[in-house]
Amino acid sequence: MQALLSLSKAIDRVGEFAGASVRWLILAAVLISAGNAIVRKAFDMSSNAYLEIQWYLFAAVFMLGAGYVFLKNAHVRIDFVSSRLSVRTNTIIDMLGIVLVIFPLCWIMVDLGWPLFHRAWVSGEVSSNAGGLIRWPVLLLLPVGFALLALQAVSELIKRVAYLTGHRSEPFPLEQEKSAEELLLEELQAHAAAEEAAKSKNNAR
């Protein structure tokens, strides 16, 4: 099991690197979008290439970042169900989801996506839009993104098996940052508490 946990840590480092790289893609997309808008308004110039590179980068963020989201346990859960179940039960459900859903899905998408990329690579396929870009880079995102997700799923499966067998204290990291929804809920609760305190103070007068 220790060898598998070492493998899991190595995979996690790959996921961390992918997540850190994706952040720069977001910045690049924002700068290109802003630059394109300024040039179009100021000089009445534009190109479909600028528009296409934006959605190339947008696609890259989602495809390459999926494994990182899984690593941080930040994917969507049905909270009102999972919160009522024990950690062990949630861990078993996660394992079933990884084996029965994530692995088959990743295999199918890689199997379907690779020929699309290879065909575009060999033929030099270019966007049908005037001034458009070559297509193989964005098509490559499909098999690479799902391969990264499958790789991270291997790591997450190892962690959950380790938890169930007593080799790990938690099935997934608990130190992840609070989500935007959690922060908003805390802010609303604090605001409501402040209003209630103000009403109580006014009534006391």
C-alpha positions, 0 to 999 in steps of 0.5 A: 500500500505504501508503494501505491500511496507513493504513486498517488503522491506522484500523480498528485504532483502532476495534477498540481502542475496542471492546475498551476499551468491552467491559471496562466491560460486564464490570464492569457485568455483575458489579455487576448480578449481585452486586446482584441476588443481594444484593437477592434474599437480603436482601429476597426481591426479584428481577426477570427484567429483572436476569437478562436484562440480565446475558446481554445484557451477556454477549452484548455482550462476546462479539459486540463483542469478537470483532474486538478478539481478532482485532486482538490475535491472541489467537484460538485456533490449533492450535499444534502445527500452526502452530508447525511452519510458517513465518511465511510459510506461517501468513500465507498460511493466515490470508489464506485463512481470512479470505477463505474463512471469515470474510468469507462468515460475517460476510456471512451473519450480518449478512444474517440478523441485520439483519432479526431486529433490524429486526422486533423494533425495528418491533414493539417485541418484548419478552421473554416472561418476566414483567418481561423486557426489549425484545429489539431491543438484544440482536438488534442485537448480532448484525449489529453484532458480525459487522460489526466482525469483518469490518471487523477482518478487512479490517485483518488481511488488509491487514497480511498482504498487506503482510508478503508484499509486504515492506511490513511486518516481521511479519504481526501484532503480536508484543507481545501479552500472554501467554495464561493458558495460557502463564502457567500453563505457565511456572508449572508449569515453574518449580515442576517445576524447583524440585522437581528442584533440591530433590531434587538437593540432598537427594541430594547430602547 
